[in-house]
Amino acid sequence: MMKYWHKICPRCVEGRLFFMKHDDSDALFLTCEECECTYKHPDDTTSVENGFLGIDIEGEFATKDEISEGRWKDYAADSSPE
């Protein structure tokens, strides 16, 4: 499984912001692999103040098709193999 990410987290400056899909609503969001800072949209990642701790959000890694359907494919910087 490929994991798609947007950029390095502006909060911790270490982890990658991965594209995720909410289990209940199928909404896309981004979560940092290190600090779990979460953003509702890639445009929000320009400021740390737009993020929140997403530790309680249930989700899974979004697929390439889900990212494209959500109109976020232009935000996908890279992918990482599982």
MMTF fields as JSON, N, C-alpha, C and O atoms, coordinates in Angstrom:
{
  "mmtfVersion": "1.0.0",
  "mmtfProducer": "UNKNOWN",
  "numBonds": 327,
  "numAtoms": 328,
  "numGroups": 82,
  "numChains": 1,
  "numModels": 1,
  "chainsPerModel": [1],
  "groupsPerChain": [82],
  "chainIdList": ["A"],
  "bondAtomList": [4, 2, 8, 6, 12, 10, 16, 14, 20, 18, 24, 22, 28, 26, 32, 30, 36, 34, 40, 38, 44, 42, 48, 46, 52, 50, 56, 54, 60, 58, 64, 62, 68, 66, 72, 70, 76, 74, 80, 78, 84, 82, 88, 86, 92, 90, 96, 94, 100, 98, 104, 102, 108, 106, 112, 110, 116, 114, 120, 118, 124, 122, 128, 126, 132, 130, 136, 134, 140, 138, 144, 142, 148, 146, 152, 150, 156, 154, 160, 158, 164, 162, 168, 166, 172, 170, 176, 174, 180, 178, 184, 182, 188, 186, 192, 190, 196, 194, 200, 198, 204, 202, 208, 206, 212, 210, 216, 214, 220, 218, 224, 222, 228, 226, 232, 230, 236, 234, 240, 238, 244, 242, 248, 246, 252, 250, 256, 254, 260, 258, 264, 262, 268, 266, 272, 270, 276, 274, 280, 278, 284, 282, 288, 286, 292, 290, 296, 294, 300, 298, 304, 302, 308, 306, 312, 310, 316, 314, 320, 318, 324, 322],
  "bondOrderList": [1, 1, 1, 1, 1, 1, 1, 1, 1, 1, 1, 1, 1, 1, 1, 1, 1, 1, 1, 1, 1, 1, 1, 1, 1, 1, 1, 1, 1, 1, 1, 1, 1, 1, 1, 1, 1, 1, 1, 1, 1, 1, 1, 1, 1, 1, 1, 1, 1, 1, 1, 1, 1, 1, 1, 1, 1, 1, 1, 1, 1, 1, 1, 1, 1, 1, 1, 1, 1, 1, 1, 1, 1, 1, 1, 1, 1, 1, 1, 1, 1],
  "groupList": [{"groupName": "MET", "atomNameList": ["N", "CA", "C", "O"], "elementList": ["N", "C", "C", "O"], "formalChargeList": [0, 0, 0, 0], "bondAtomList": [1, 0, 2, 1, 3, 2], "bondOrderList": [1, 1, 2], "singleLetterCode": "M", "chemCompType": "L-PEPTIDE LINKING"}, {"groupName": "LYS", "atomNameList": ["N", "CA", "C", "O"], "elementList": ["N", "C", "C", "O"], "formalChargeList": [0, 0, 0, 0], "bondAtomList": [1, 0, 2, 1, 3, 2], "bondOrderList": [1, 1, 2], "singleLetterCode": "K", "chemCompType": "L-PEPTIDE LINKING"}, {"groupName": "TYR", "atomNameList": ["N", "CA", "C", "O"], "elementList": ["N", "C", "C", "O"], "formalChargeList": [0, 0, 0, 0], "bondAtomList": [1, 0, 2, 1, 3, 2], "bondOrderList": [1, 1, 2], "singleLetterCode": "Y", "chemCompType": "L-PEPTIDE LINKING"}, {"groupName": "TRP", "atomNameList": ["N", "CA", "C", "O"], "elementList": ["N", "C", "C", "O"], "formalChargeList": [0, 0, 0, 0], "bondAtomList": [1, 0, 2, 1, 3, 2], "bondOrderList": [1, 1, 2], "singleLetterCode": "W", "chemCompType": "L-PEPTIDE LINKING"}, {"groupName": "HIS", "atomNameList": ["N", "CA", "C", "O"], "elementList": ["N", "C", "C", "O"], "formalChargeList": [0, 0, 0, 0], "bondAtomList": [1, 0, 2, 1, 3, 2], "bondOrderList": [1, 1, 2], "singleLetterCode": "H", "chemCompType": "L-PEPTIDE LINKING"}, {"groupName": "ILE", "atomNameList": ["N", "CA", "C", "O"], "elementList": ["N", "C", "C", "O"], "formalChargeList": [0, 0, 0, 0], "bondAtomList": [1, 0, 2, 1, 3, 2], "bondOrderList": [1, 1, 2], "singleLetterCode": "I", "chemCompType": "L-PEPTIDE LINKING"}, {"groupName": "CYS", "atomNameList": ["N", "CA", "C", "O"], "elementList": ["N", "C", "C", "O"], "formalChargeList": [0, 0, 0, 0], "bondAtomList": [1, 0, 2, 1, 3, 2], "bondOrderList": [1, 1, 2], "singleLetterCode": "C", "chemCompType": "L-PEPTIDE LINKING"}, {"groupName": "PRO", "atomNameList": ["N", "CA", "C", "O"], "elementList": ["N", "C", "C", "O"], "formalChargeList": [0, 0, 0, 0], "bondAtomList": [1, 0, 2, 1, 3, 2], "bondOrderList": [1, 1, 2], "singleLetterCode": "P", "chemCompType": "L-PEPTIDE LINKING"}, {"groupName": "ARG", "atomNameList": ["N", "CA", "C", "O"], "elementList": ["N", "C", "C", "O"], "formalChargeList": [0, 0, 0, 0], "bondAtomList": [1, 0, 2, 1, 3, 2], "bondOrderList": [1, 1, 2], "singleLetterCode": "R", "chemCompType": "L-PEPTIDE LINKING"}, {"groupName": "VAL", "atomNameList": ["N", "CA", "C", "O"], "elementList": ["N", "C", "C", "O"], "formalChargeList": [0, 0, 0, 0], "bondAtomList": [1, 0, 2, 1, 3, 2], "bondOrderList": [1, 1, 2], "singleLetterCode": "V", "chemCompType": "L-PEPTIDE LINKING"}, {"groupName": "GLU", "atomNameList": ["N", "CA", "C", "O"], "elementList": ["N", "C", "C", "O"], "formalChargeList": [0, 0, 0, 0], "bondAtomList": [1, 0, 2, 1, 3, 2], "bondOrderList": [1, 1, 2], "singleLetterCode": "E", "chemCompType": "L-PEPTIDE LINKING"}, {"groupName": "GLY", "atomNameList": ["N", "CA", "C", "O"], "elementList": ["N", "C", "C", "O"], "formalChargeList": [0, 0, 0, 0], "bondAtomList": [1, 0, 2, 1, 3, 2], "bondOrderList": [1, 1, 2], "singleLetterCode": "G", "chemCompType": "PEPTIDE LINKING"}, {"groupName": "LEU", "atomNameList": ["N", "CA", "C", "O"], "elementList": ["N", "C", "C", "O"], "formalChargeList": [0, 0, 0, 0], "bondAtomList": [1, 0, 2, 1, 3, 2], "bondOrderList": [1, 1, 2], "singleLetterCode": "L", "chemCompType": "L-PEPTIDE LINKING"}, {"groupName": "PHE", "atomNameList": ["N", "CA", "C", "O"], "elementList": ["N", "C", "C", "O"], "formalChargeList": [0, 0, 0, 0], "bondAtomList": [1, 0, 2, 1, 3, 2], "bondOrderList": [1, 1, 2], "singleLetterCode": "F", "chemCompType": "L-PEPTIDE LINKING"}, {"groupName": "ASP", "atomNameList": ["N", "CA", "C", "O"], "elementList": ["N", "C", "C", "O"], "formalChargeList": [0, 0, 0, 0], "bondAtomList": [1, 0, 2, 1, 3, 2], "bondOrderList": [1, 1, 2], "singleLetterCode": "D", "chemCompType": "L-PEPTIDE LINKING"}, {"groupName": "SER", "atomNameList": ["N", "CA", "C", "O"], "elementList": ["N", "C", "C", "O"], "formalChargeList": [0, 0, 0, 0], "bondAtomList": [1, 0, 2, 1, 3, 2], "bondOrderList": [1, 1, 2], "singleLetterCode": "S", "chemCompType": "L-PEPTIDE LINKING"}, {"groupName": "ALA", "atomNameList": ["N", "CA", "C", "O"], "elementList": ["N", "C", "C", "O"], "formalChargeList": [0, 0, 0, 0], "bondAtomList": [1, 0, 2, 1, 3, 2], "bondOrderList": [1, 1, 2], "singleLetterCode": "A", "chemCompType": "L-PEPTIDE LINKING"}, {"groupName": "THR", "atomNameList": ["N", "CA", "C", "O"], "elementList": ["N", "C", "C", "O"], "formalChargeList": [0, 0, 0, 0], "bondAtomList": [1, 0, 2, 1, 3, 2], "bondOrderList": [1, 1, 2], "singleLetterCode": "T", "chemCompType": "L-PEPTIDE LINKING"}, {"groupName": "ASN", "atomNameList": ["N", "CA", "C", "O"], "elementList": ["N", "C", "C", "O"], "formalChargeList": [0, 0, 0, 0], "bondAtomList": [1, 0, 2, 1, 3, 2], "bondOrderList": [1, 1, 2], "singleLetterCode": "N", "chemCompType": "L-PEPTIDE LINKING"}],
  "groupTypeList": [0, 0, 1, 2, 3, 4, 1, 5, 6, 7, 8, 6, 9, 10, 11, 8, 12, 13, 13, 0, 1, 4, 14, 14, 15, 14, 16, 12, 13, 12, 17, 6, 10, 10, 6, 10, 6, 17, 2, 1, 4, 7, 14, 14, 17, 17, 15, 9, 10, 18, 11, 13, 12, 11, 5, 14, 5, 10, 11, 10, 13, 16, 17, 1, 14, 10, 5, 15, 10, 11, 8, 3, 1, 14, 2, 16, 16, 14, 15, 15, 7, 10],
  "groupIdList": [1, 2, 3, 4, 5, 6, 7, 8, 9, 10, 11, 12, 13, 14, 15, 16, 17, 18, 19, 20, 21, 22, 23, 24, 25, 26, 27, 28, 29, 30, 31, 32, 33, 34, 35, 36, 37, 38, 39, 40, 41, 42, 43, 44, 45, 46, 47, 48, 49, 50, 51, 52, 53, 54, 55, 56, 57, 58, 59, 60, 61, 62, 63, 64, 65, 66, 67, 68, 69, 70, 71, 72, 73, 74, 75, 76, 77, 78, 79, 80, 81, 82],
  "secStructList": [7, 3, 3, 3, 3, 3, 3, 3, 7, 6, 6, 6, 1, 1, 1, 3, 3, 3, 3, 3, 3, 3, 6, 6, 6, 7, 7, 3, 3, 3, 3, 3, 6, 6, 6, 7, 3, 3, 3, 1, 1, 4, 4, 4, 4, 4, 7, 4, 4, 4, 7, 3, 3, 7, 6, 6, 7, 7, 3, 3, 3, 7, 7, 2, 2, 2, 2, 2, 2, 6, 6, 7, 4, 4, 4, 7, 7, 3, 3, 3, 3, 7],
  "xCoordList": [0.843, 0.0, 0.885, 1.848, 0.54, 1.265, 0.609, -0.614, 1.454, 0.979, 1.391, 2.566, 0.425, 0.69, 0.772, -0.002, 1.736, 1.914, 2.059, 2.346, 1.852, 1.833, 3.178, 3.796, 3.632, 4.898, 5.302, 4.591, 6.436, 6.891, 6.01, 5.628, 5.702, 4.831, 5.443, 6.605, 4.667, 5.192, 5.322, 6.029, 4.648, 4.694, 5.968, 6.71, 6.233, 7.393, 8.612, 9.737, 8.389, 9.425, 10.227, 11.42, 9.565, 10.203, 9.35, 9.844, 8.076, 7.208, 6.571, 6.497, 6.112, 5.393, 3.899, 3.387, 3.213, 1.762, 1.131, 1.149, 0.575, -0.032, -1.5, -2.215, -1.937, -3.346, -4.097, -3.727, -5.15, -5.95, -7.415, -7.828, -8.189, -9.631, -10.345, -10.076, -11.25, -12.013, -12.888, -13.558, -12.882, -13.644, -15.146, -15.808, -15.696, -17.153, -17.676, -18.713, -16.967, -17.503, -16.823, -17.297, -15.726, -14.922, -14.258, -13.709, -14.302, -13.64, -12.129, -11.625, -11.418, -9.962, -9.41, -10.02, -8.245, -7.525, -6.062, -5.711, -5.212, -3.769, -3.346, -3.771, -2.503, -1.995, -0.501, -0.007, 0.216, 1.659, 1.974, 1.372, 2.917, 3.315, 4.07, 4.163, 4.605, 5.395, 4.603, 4.497, 4.048, 3.414, 1.891, 1.241, 1.31, -0.127, -0.901, -2.112, -0.189, -0.87, -1.7, -1.226, -2.924, -3.873, -4.4, -4.592, -4.624, -5.137, -6.307, -6.301, -7.321, -8.504, -8.296, -9.012, -7.312, -7.074, -5.598, -4.975, -5.025, -3.618, -3.292, -2.193, -4.228, -3.979, -3.789, -3.152, -4.338, -4.216, -2.806, -2.456, -2.0, -0.679, 0.356, 1.525, -0.051, 0.875, 1.101, 2.036, 0.249, 0.368, 0.117, -0.849, 0.971, 0.826, -0.5, -1.106, -0.946, -2.186, -3.425, -4.449, -3.338, -4.475, -4.597, -5.609, -3.598, -3.609, -4.19, -4.356, -4.492, -5.0, -4.527, -4.152, -4.544, -4.123, -5.218, -6.328, -4.903, -5.901, -5.814, -6.154, -5.366, -5.129, -6.401, -6.319, -7.575, -8.825, -9.573, -10.657, -9.022, -9.698, -9.394, -8.235, -10.443, -10.299, -10.231, -11.136, -9.167, -9.029, -8.013, -7.349, -7.911, -6.951, -6.26, -6.732, -5.162, -4.448, -5.329, -5.945, -5.375, -6.173, -5.448, -4.221, -6.215, -5.656, -5.445, -5.938, -4.721, -4.488, -5.812, -5.995, -6.73, -8.038, -8.842, -9.487, -8.81, -9.542, -8.977, -9.724, -7.665, -7.029, -7.433, -7.711, -7.468, -7.875, -9.339, -9.693, -10.195, -11.62, -11.878, -12.82, -11.052, -11.183, -10.559, -10.536, -10.056, -9.435, -8.184, -7.884, -7.467, -6.24, -4.998, -3.906, -5.128, -3.981, -2.822, -1.667, -3.1, -2.028, -1.225, -0.137, -1.76, -1.073, -0.18, 0.623, -0.313, 0.453, 1.897, 2.163, 2.815, 4.218, 4.898, 5.727, 4.56, 5.285, 4.458, 3.378, 5.001, 4.372, 5.454, 6.622, 5.057, 5.977, 5.401, 4.242, 6.179, 5.67, 5.521, 6.303, 4.549, 4.329, 5.44, 5.45],
  "yCoordList": [-1.186, 0.0, 1.244, 1.342, 2.175, 3.44, 4.43, 4.484, 5.206, 6.266, 7.585, 7.802, 8.457, 9.719, 10.854, 10.92, 11.743, 12.838, 14.158, 14.204, 15.233, 16.582, 17.282, 17.661, 17.454, 18.132, 17.862, 17.173, 18.4, 18.26, 19.133, 20.241, 18.626, 19.31, 20.651, 20.699, 21.729, 23.026, 23.146, 24.024, 22.275, 22.347, 21.717, 22.371, 20.459, 19.759, 19.81, 19.577, 20.111, 20.2, 18.893, 18.909, 17.781, 16.467, 15.465, 14.783, 15.38, 14.376, 14.843, 16.038, 13.868, 14.149, 14.221, 13.503, 15.09, 15.205, 14.252, 14.495, 13.166, 12.139, 12.438, 12.954, 12.096, 12.202, 11.06, 9.892, 11.418, 10.446, 10.6, 11.638, 9.542, 9.571, 9.213, 8.169, 10.074, 9.872, 8.634, 8.455, 7.781, 6.526, 6.742, 6.011, 7.732, 7.922, 8.739, 8.41, 9.8, 10.713, 10.609, 11.204, 9.868, 9.765, 11.088, 11.2, 12.089, 13.371, 13.184, 12.409, 13.893, 13.843, 14.856, 15.893, 14.535, 15.446, 15.046, 14.025, 15.834, 15.561, 15.425, 16.204, 14.431, 14.228, 13.96, 13.223, 14.583, 14.4, 13.046, 12.654, 12.349, 11.039, 11.122, 10.12, 12.277, 12.425, 13.044, 12.45, 14.236, 14.974, 14.886, 15.374, 14.268, 14.083, 15.383, 15.426, 16.448, 17.691, 17.404, 16.747, 17.889, 17.569, 18.847, 19.865, 18.771, 19.905, 19.432, 18.311, 20.298, 19.949, 20.058, 19.423, 20.866, 21.067, 21.388, 22.001, 20.99, 21.303, 22.796, 23.165, 23.658, 25.099, 25.57, 26.596, 24.825, 25.19, 24.976, 25.515, 24.197, 23.824, 24.942, 24.738, 26.09, 27.22, 27.88, 28.666, 27.567, 28.169, 27.129, 26.37, 27.098, 26.163, 26.405, 25.464, 27.646, 27.996, 27.321, 27.203, 26.883, 26.224, 24.75, 24.122, 24.195, 22.778, 22.529, 23.448, 21.274, 20.853, 19.428, 18.716, 19.018, 17.671, 16.692, 16.738, 15.816, 14.907, 13.494, 12.542, 13.346, 12.02, 11.171, 9.943, 11.8, 11.058, 10.824, 10.24, 11.263, 11.1, 9.711, 9.328, 8.98, 7.645, 7.762, 8.312, 7.249, 7.323, 6.328, 5.631, 6.28, 5.398, 6.185, 7.254, 5.675, 6.356, 6.416, 5.425, 7.596, 7.784, 7.177, 7.222, 6.62, 6.053, 7.167, 8.283, 6.852, 7.812, 8.257, 9.439, 7.321, 7.653, 8.562, 9.502, 8.296, 9.131, 10.554, 11.527, 10.659, 11.978, 12.727, 13.925, 12.032, 12.656, 13.062, 14.154, 12.178, 12.477, 13.663, 14.425, 13.822, 14.944, 16.213, 17.232, 16.167, 17.303, 17.8, 18.994, 16.864, 17.208, 16.648, 16.748, 16.064, 15.403, 16.353, 15.929, 17.622, 18.582, 18.879, 19.451, 18.492, 18.7, 17.52, 17.634, 16.41, 15.212, 15.372, 15.385, 15.491, 15.694, 14.388, 14.355, 13.328, 12.073, 10.942, 11.152, 9.761, 8.604, 7.746, 7.819, 6.945, 6.056, 4.655, 4.468, 3.657, 2.286, 1.776, 2.137, 0.963, 0.341, -0.626, -1.255],
  "zCoordList": [0.0, 0.0, 0.0, 0.76, -0.857, -0.903, 0.049, 0.18, 0.707, 1.597, 0.962, 0.668, 0.755, 0.084, 1.102, 2.057, 0.864, 1.802, 1.069, -0.127, 1.823, 1.262, 1.418, 0.423, 2.639, 2.919, 4.359, 5.09, 4.763, 6.146, 7.036, 6.659, 8.199, 9.151, 9.59, 9.993, 9.513, 9.947, 11.464, 11.958, 12.198, 13.665, 14.215, 14.949, 13.873, 14.433, 13.512, 13.954, 12.252, 11.224, 11.127, 10.823, 11.386, 11.296, 10.525, 9.628, 10.875, 10.277, 8.985, 8.699, 8.211, 6.972, 7.262, 8.12, 6.542, 6.657, 5.652, 4.445, 6.17, 5.32, 5.057, 5.917, 3.829, 3.472, 4.148, 4.025, 4.857, 5.581, 5.177, 4.66, 5.427, 5.172, 6.463, 7.057, 6.895, 8.124, 7.985, 6.968, 9.004, 8.947, 8.815, 8.079, 9.514, 9.518, 8.347, 7.773, 7.992, 6.981, 5.62, 4.652, 5.528, 4.304, 3.913, 2.817, 4.798, 4.53, 4.597, 5.41, 3.743, 3.747, 4.739, 4.996, 5.291, 6.166, 6.134, 5.543, 6.759, 6.807, 8.259, 9.112, 8.54, 9.895, 9.851, 8.998, 10.8, 10.896, 11.527, 12.527, 10.932, 11.438, 12.767, 13.476, 13.115, 14.336, 15.489, 16.562, 15.266, 16.371, 16.361, 17.286, 15.327, 15.156, 15.001, 15.218, 14.622, 14.274, 13.025, 12.098, 13.003, 11.942, 11.295, 11.959, 10.003, 9.237, 8.393, 7.885, 8.245, 7.475, 5.972, 5.198, 5.551, 4.124, 3.906, 4.773, 2.771, 2.512, 2.58, 2.993, 2.184, 2.258, 3.703, 3.944, 4.656, 6.074, 6.616, 7.666, 5.907, 6.42, 6.302, 6.631, 5.848, 5.756, 7.106, 7.264, 8.087, 9.414, 10.501, 10.432, 11.482, 12.604, 13.331, 13.846, 13.373, 14.08, 13.483, 14.156, 12.235, 11.585, 11.953, 11.641, 12.6, 12.948, 14.334, 15.136, 14.591, 15.901, 16.158, 15.226, 17.407, 17.763, 17.359, 17.889, 16.427, 15.87, 16.403, 15.701, 17.628, 18.2, 18.295, 18.258, 18.417, 18.579, 17.267, 17.274, 16.16, 14.877, 14.317, 14.158, 14.028, 13.457, 11.939, 11.312, 11.36, 9.914, 9.402, 10.17, 8.104, 7.445, 6.339, 5.953, 5.834, 4.765, 3.523, 3.129, 2.915, 1.703, 0.499, 0.41, -0.406, -1.632, -2.661, -2.494, -3.705, -4.786, -5.4, -5.689, -5.601, -6.177, -5.25, -5.715, -3.957, -3.005, -2.974, -2.869, -3.066, -3.089, -4.356, -4.304, -5.494, -6.753, -6.731, -7.175, -6.211, -6.123, -5.21, -5.43, -4.191, -3.28, -3.811, -3.12, -5.024, -5.706, -4.986, -4.979, -4.384, -3.664, -4.346, -3.788, -5.533, -6.157, -6.413, -6.382, -6.665, -6.893, -5.623, -5.691, -4.481, -3.204, -2.812, -1.886, -3.499, -3.152, -3.631, -4.833, -2.686, -3.014, -3.384, -4.294, -2.698, -2.87, -2.262, -1.709, -2.386, -1.771, -1.142, -1.522, -0.191, 0.502, 0.477, 0.847, 0.049, 0.058, 1.48, 2.36, 1.699, 3.027, 3.319, 4.377]
}
